[in-house]
Amino acid sequence: MASTDGERLAPVTWLFGAPAPTAQDAPDSVASPSVAPPVASTSAAPRLARSQEEVVRHLAEEADQIVARRSETVEKSRRSEEPGRFQRINNVSMHALGRRGMSTAEMREYLLGREFALDEVEGEIDRLLGVGLLDDFALAETLIRTLRDRKGLGRSALVAELRRRKLDGEAVDAALEDLDDDEFARALSLAEKRAGQLRSLDDETAKRRLGAFLMRKGYSGAVVQAVVARALSRAAAGPVFR
């Protein structure tokens, strides 16, 4: 390159990364070099995308395998624990039945209170019903016979006790159908035993106390009214209890 004075000038080289020379920087007689920016190669893009897809697919396959192995482990563990779990709930239910008769609802509530799972409890209930160890109909009949004969309870008191024991409604109705209606005879027998202890009281006080006693036993007002006077009159001829 030559200057206007005839001197040779060193050629101008543009360095990559440096600001490109402008027309003001270059002599009027020298044109600014035109350098195209480097173009990134696109040949590697498809390979990179395929590689990423393979990695994602491989990770998904590994995740599926891990989930499958864990599910298999949980299932094996559950199967291995089933005999032990059955034995435990069986022991608990049999121990409870050994203490006293229980209704189906009472047993269900008891087992759930011992923190057994609902499906375990229902399975045990079905087993006990199947072998006859739970029977609301039989329990209702037993309770009526025991409470009537040993405690002299009347019909309303018997019904209240059966409800308290959470017996099935059909079992209660069936047991009450078989209950004889001879309330009067049972109430009179109970009143006569009690009346002898009231002879030292005046008539009104004795009637009031005997009537309240029979009402607490679950006898109806009509039955109580009918037997109180008769029981007190029969007791009047006997010895005085003080």
C-alpha positions as CSV (number, residue, x, y, z in Angstrom):
1,M,0.0,0.0,0.0
2,A,1.4,3.4,-0.9
3,S,0.7,6.8,0.7
4,T,0.0,9.9,-1.3
5,D,3.7,11.0,-0.5
6,G,5.0,7.9,-2.3
7,E,5.8,6.0,0.9
8,R,4.7,2.4,1.3
9,L,2.4,1.7,4.2
10,A,2.1,-1.6,6.0
11,P,-1.1,-3.5,5.1
12,V,-3.9,-3.3,7.6
13,T,-4.9,-6.6,9.2
14,W,-8.2,-6.8,11.1
15,L,-8.1,-9.1,14.1
16,F,-11.0,-11.3,14.9
17,G,-12.8,-10.1,17.9
18,A,-11.5,-6.5,17.6
19,P,-13.8,-3.7,16.5
20,A,-14.0,-3.6,12.7
21,P,-12.3,-0.5,11.3
22,T,-14.6,2.1,10.1
23,A,-14.3,4.3,7.0
24,Q,-13.1,7.2,9.2
25,D,-10.2,5.0,10.5
26,A,-9.0,3.9,7.0
27,P,-7.4,6.2,4.4
28,D,-9.7,7.4,1.7
29,S,-7.9,5.3,-0.9
30,V,-8.3,2.1,1.1
31,A,-11.6,0.3,1.4
32,S,-12.6,-1.3,4.7
33,P,-12.2,-5.0,4.6
34,S,-15.5,-7.0,4.7
35,V,-15.2,-9.9,7.0
36,A,-18.2,-12.3,7.5
37,P,-18.9,-13.4,11.1
38,P,-18.2,-17.1,11.7
39,V,-21.2,-19.3,11.1
40,A,-21.8,-22.1,13.7
41,S,-21.9,-25.5,12.2
42,T,-25.4,-27.2,12.4
43,S,-24.2,-30.7,11.7
44,A,-23.9,-31.5,15.5
45,A,-27.5,-30.4,16.4
46,P,-29.3,-33.6,15.3
47,R,-26.7,-35.8,17.1
48,L,-27.1,-33.7,20.3
49,A,-30.9,-34.0,20.1
50,R,-30.8,-37.8,19.6
51,S,-28.3,-38.1,22.5
52,Q,-30.7,-36.2,24.8
53,E,-33.7,-38.3,23.8
54,E,-31.7,-41.5,24.5
55,V,-30.7,-40.2,28.0
56,V,-34.3,-39.3,28.8
57,R,-35.6,-42.6,27.6
58,H,-33.0,-44.5,29.6
59,L,-33.8,-42.5,32.8
60,A,-37.5,-43.3,32.3
61,E,-36.8,-47.0,31.9
62,E,-34.7,-47.0,35.0
63,A,-37.4,-45.2,37.0
64,D,-40.0,-47.7,35.8
65,Q,-37.7,-50.6,36.9
66,I,-37.2,-49.0,40.3
67,V,-41.0,-48.6,40.9
68,A,-41.6,-52.2,39.8
69,R,-38.9,-53.5,42.2
70,R,-40.3,-51.5,45.1
71,S,-43.9,-52.6,44.4
72,E,-42.7,-56.2,44.3
73,T,-40.8,-55.7,47.6
74,V,-43.9,-54.2,49.3
75,E,-46.1,-57.1,48.1
76,K,-43.7,-59.7,49.3
77,S,-43.5,-57.9,52.7
78,R,-47.3,-57.8,52.9
79,R,-47.6,-61.5,52.2
80,S,-45.0,-62.4,54.7
81,E,-46.7,-60.3,57.4
82,E,-50.3,-61.7,56.8
83,P,-50.0,-64.8,59.0
84,G,-48.6,-62.7,61.8
85,R,-51.3,-60.0,61.5
86,F,-54.1,-62.6,61.4
87,Q,-52.7,-64.4,64.5
88,R,-52.6,-61.1,66.4
89,I,-56.1,-59.9,65.6
90,N,-57.4,-63.5,66.2
91,N,-55.8,-63.5,69.6
92,V,-57.3,-60.2,70.5
93,S,-60.8,-61.1,69.5
94,M,-60.8,-64.5,71.2
95,H,-59.5,-62.9,74.4
96,A,-62.3,-60.4,74.3
97,L,-64.9,-63.1,73.7
98,G,-63.5,-65.1,76.6
99,R,-64.4,-62.4,79.0
100,R,-68.0,-61.9,78.0
101,G,-70.4,-62.2,75.1
102,M,-70.1,-59.4,72.6
103,S,-72.4,-58.1,69.9
104,T,-71.1,-57.6,66.4
105,A,-71.0,-53.8,66.8
106,E,-69.2,-54.1,70.1
107,M,-66.5,-56.3,68.6
108,R,-66.0,-54.0,65.6
109,E,-65.6,-51.0,67.9
110,Y,-63.2,-52.9,70.2
111,L,-60.9,-54.1,67.4
112,L,-60.8,-50.6,65.8
113,G,-59.9,-49.2,69.2
114,R,-56.9,-51.6,69.2
115,E,-55.7,-49.8,66.0
116,F,-56.3,-52.6,63.6
117,A,-57.0,-51.6,60.0
118,L,-60.6,-51.5,58.9
119,D,-60.1,-54.3,56.3
120,E,-58.5,-56.5,58.9
121,V,-61.4,-55.8,61.3
122,E,-64.1,-56.6,58.8
123,G,-62.2,-59.8,57.8
124,E,-62.1,-60.9,61.4
125,I,-65.8,-60.0,61.9
126,D,-66.7,-62.2,58.9
127,R,-64.7,-65.1,60.3
128,L,-66.3,-64.9,63.8
129,L,-69.8,-64.7,62.2
130,G,-69.0,-67.7,60.0
131,V,-68.0,-69.9,62.9
132,G,-70.8,-68.7,65.1
133,L,-68.7,-66.9,67.7
134,L,-70.6,-63.7,67.0
135,D,-74.4,-64.1,67.0
136,D,-76.6,-61.1,67.9
137,F,-79.8,-63.2,67.9
138,A,-78.4,-65.7,70.4
139,L,-76.9,-63.0,72.5
140,A,-80.2,-61.1,72.7
141,E,-82.0,-64.2,73.9
142,T,-79.3,-64.9,76.5
143,L,-79.4,-61.3,77.8
144,I,-83.2,-61.3,78.1
145,R,-83.2,-64.6,80.0
146,T,-80.4,-63.6,82.3
147,L,-81.6,-60.0,83.1
148,R,-85.2,-61.2,83.6
149,D,-84.5,-64.2,85.8
150,R,-81.6,-62.9,87.8
151,K,-82.4,-59.2,88.1
152,G,-86.1,-59.2,87.5
153,L,-86.1,-56.6,84.9
154,G,-89.2,-55.6,83.0
155,R,-89.7,-55.1,79.3
156,S,-88.6,-51.5,79.0
157,A,-85.4,-52.1,81.0
158,L,-84.6,-55.2,78.9
159,V,-85.0,-53.2,75.7
160,A,-82.8,-50.4,77.0
161,E,-80.1,-52.9,77.9
162,L,-80.2,-54.6,74.5
163,R,-79.9,-51.2,72.8
164,R,-77.0,-50.3,75.0
165,R,-75.2,-53.4,74.0
166,K,-75.6,-52.3,70.3
167,L,-77.3,-55.4,69.2
168,D,-78.7,-55.6,65.7
169,G,-82.3,-54.2,65.6
170,E,-83.7,-57.4,64.0
171,A,-82.1,-59.5,66.7
172,V,-83.7,-57.3,69.4
173,D,-87.1,-57.5,67.8
174,A,-86.9,-61.2,67.4
175,A,-85.9,-61.7,71.0
176,L,-88.7,-59.5,72.3
177,E,-91.3,-61.4,70.2
178,D,-90.3,-64.6,72.1
179,L,-90.6,-62.7,75.4
180,D,-93.8,-63.7,77.2
181,D,-96.1,-61.0,78.2
182,D,-96.6,-62.2,81.8
183,E,-95.1,-59.0,83.2
184,F,-97.6,-59.0,86.0
185,A,-96.5,-62.3,87.6
186,R,-92.8,-61.4,87.5
187,A,-93.5,-57.9,88.9
188,L,-95.7,-59.3,91.7
189,S,-93.1,-61.8,92.7
190,L,-90.4,-59.1,92.9
191,A,-92.7,-56.7,94.7
192,E,-93.6,-59.3,97.4
193,K,-89.9,-59.9,98.1
194,R,-89.3,-56.2,98.5
195,A,-92.6,-55.3,100.4
196,G,-91.5,-57.2,103.5
197,Q,-88.7,-54.7,104.0
198,L,-91.2,-51.8,104.0
199,R,-93.6,-52.8,106.7
200,S,-92.2,-50.4,109.2
201,L,-93.2,-47.5,106.9
202,D,-96.5,-45.8,106.6
203,D,-98.7,-46.9,103.7
204,E,-98.0,-43.9,101.4
205,T,-94.3,-44.1,101.9
206,A,-94.2,-47.8,101.3
207,K,-96.3,-47.5,98.2
208,R,-94.0,-44.7,96.8
209,R,-90.8,-46.6,97.5
210,L,-92.1,-49.9,96.2
211,G,-93.5,-48.3,93.0
212,A,-90.2,-46.4,92.4
213,F,-88.3,-49.7,92.8
214,L,-90.4,-51.5,90.2
215,M,-90.2,-48.6,87.8
216,R,-86.4,-48.7,88.0
217,K,-86.7,-52.4,87.1
218,G,-88.4,-51.4,83.9
219,Y,-92.0,-52.3,84.6
220,S,-94.8,-50.2,83.1
221,G,-96.9,-47.9,85.2
222,A,-100.0,-50.0,84.8
223,V,-98.3,-53.1,86.1
224,V,-96.7,-51.3,89.0
225,Q,-100.0,-49.8,90.1
226,A,-101.6,-53.2,90.0
227,V,-99.0,-55.1,92.0
228,V,-98.0,-52.6,94.6
229,A,-101.1,-52.7,96.7
230,R,-101.4,-56.5,96.4
231,A,-97.8,-57.0,97.5
232,L,-98.1,-54.7,100.5
233,S,-101.3,-56.3,101.6
234,R,-99.8,-59.8,101.5
235,A,-96.7,-58.6,103.3
236,A,-98.8,-57.2,106.1
237,A,-99.5,-60.6,107.5
238,G,-95.9,-61.6,107.6
239,P,-93.1,-60.7,110.1
240,V,-91.9,-57.1,110.3
241,F,-88.4,-56.4,108.8
242,R,-86.5,-53.7,110.5
